[in-house]
Amino acid sequence: MQDTQAEFAAAISRCRQIFEKKMMDYGTSWRVMRPMSLTDQIYIKACRIRSLEEKGGCGIINEGIEPEYIGIVNYCAMALIQLELGTGDPLEPEEAMRMYDAAISSATSLMLNKNHDYDEAWRGMRITSFTDIILQKLLRTKEIEAHHGRTIISEGVDANYMDMINYAIFALIKLSEAEEGGKISESV
């Protein structure tokens, strides 16, 4: 049996490294973005993934879907930070990384609890299903945002961002497994 927690940590480590390197290049310029704008950035990433899944290949810009899933994880972490802090001045790199880690830790805890209850059902899913679920979560998030964050019975946008992180990480794990097994096209 695979060790979901270790695989999850390895995928998160890759996402974290990209987040940290981009922060070195751009600082925390994303701090000016409202959560709704970050939702739109995530939407762009998910739409590109779906487009590549349907067309096949790596697209004209010659990047596959893996960087897009990493982008979804990182933009969702930024959105969770923005929900907590609101828009504002740039953060010091150490503070940004601390908050990134806290956001990812919350999503990981949620995944571990759900994964226990669902008995690793995600392992039997197709990567394309993760894309569709992320797109559905984005549409839900946009609807909640249109209602100024108010819901009657549903979870808020923060729960949707955490779910998107988790589905993107599951996709990264499955992509990594497929790559190792030489079955990329079959798993997508």
N, C-alpha and C positions, 0 to 999 in steps of 0.2 A: 504494500500500500504506500502510495506517495505521501510525503510529508507536506501537507498544504501550507502549514505555517512557515516552514523553511523556504518553500518555493515562493510564497508570497513575499517573504523578507528579501529574497534575492531580486525579485522583480521591482520591489519598492526601492531597493538600493540603486538599481539602474536609473529609475525615475528621479531619485534624489540627486544623483550625480549630475544628471542633465539640468535639473533645476538650479543646482549650485553653480554650475559652469555658466549657465545663461545669466544668472544673477551677477556673476563676475563681469560679464560683457555689458549687461543692460542696467545693473543695479536693480532696485525694486520699483521700476517705472510703472509696473502694473498696479501700484497703490492708488493711482488716479482713477482706475476703472471701477465702475459700479458693478455689483454682482450681476445685474442684467446684461452688461456688456461681456462679462466673463462667460455667462451662459451662452451668448451668441458665439463667442470664440470656440467653446466646446462644441456647439452645434456645427460650426464649420468643419472641425476635425472629424466629427462623426459622419457628416455628409460625404467628406472625402473618402473615408474608410468604406462607406457603402458604395460609393461610385467605383472605387478600385475593386471591391469584391464583385461587383456586377460586370465590370469591364475586363477584369483580370489584369495582371501585370502590375507595374510600379507607377504607372501614370507618366505623363509627359515630363514632370520634374524629377522623375527617376528616384522617388522615395517610396518605400512600401508602407504598409499600414502600421508597422510597429512604432515608428516615430509619432504617428498620430495618436495611438493609444497612450503612449508616454505623455504626449501633450494633454490628453484628456485628464489623466491623473494629476498632472501639475496644475492645469487650469482649475480643476475642482478644488485642489488644496488652496490655491490663491483665493477662490471664491469663498471658501470656508473662513479664511483669514479675514477677508473683506466683510463678511457677515458679522464677524466678531468685532472688528475695529472700525468699520466704515471706511470710506475713502479718506485719504490723508497723505501726509508727508511720507517720503521714503523711509524704510526701516533700515536699521543697521543690519549688516549681513548676518551677524550672530542671532539677532532677534528674529529675523525672517526665517532662518533655519530652525530655530526653536519652535516657532509657530507652525512651520511646515510639518515638522515632526509630530507636533501635537495633533494637527488635523489628520495626518496619515494614521496616527495611533488610534484615534477615534474610529476611523473607517475600518482599521484592522480589527479592533475589538468587535465591531458590528459584524464583520465577516466571520470571525471565529464563532460567535454566538449563532448566527444564521446557518453557517456551515455545519455546525453540530446538529441543529434541528432538521436540516434538509439532507443530511447524510451525503454530502459531497455531490449532490445532483448536478452541479455545474460541470463536472467532469464528463458527463454524457451529452453536454450541449455542444452545438456547433459554434464556431467563432462568429459566424454571421448572425446568430441569435443574440450574442452579446451586443453586437452593433445595433440591432433592432431595439433591444431593451434600453440601451443608452439613448437612442433617439426618442423612444417613448418617454423615458425619464426627463429628457430635455423638454419635450412638449408639455409634460406635466409641470415642470419647473416654470416654463414661460407662462402657463396659465395661472399658477400661484403668484408669480410676479405681477401679472396683470391685475390680480386681486389684492395687490399691496401686501402679499405675504399671508393673507387671511385664508384659513381653510375651515371647513365645517367639521370634517371627520379625518381628513388625511394628514399625513406627516408634512412637515414644512420643506422648504427648499434645501435646508441643510441635510436632511435625510436623503434627499434625491442626489445631492452632490456626493455623499458618502457611498451610496449604492453605485453611482457611476464610476467612482474610484475602484470599487471592488470588481465590477464587471470588466473594467479595462484591465485590471491586474490579472483576472482570470484569463482574459484573451492573451495577454502577454505570456502567461505561463503556458497556455496551449500552443501559442506560436513557437515558443522556445522548444517545447517537446516535439512539435512537428518538424522543426528545423533539425533537431538532433536525430530524428528518425528519418529524415529525408522525405517527409510527406507534406510539405507546405500546401500544395494545391488541394489536396484531399481534405485538409482540416479547415480550410477557409470556405 
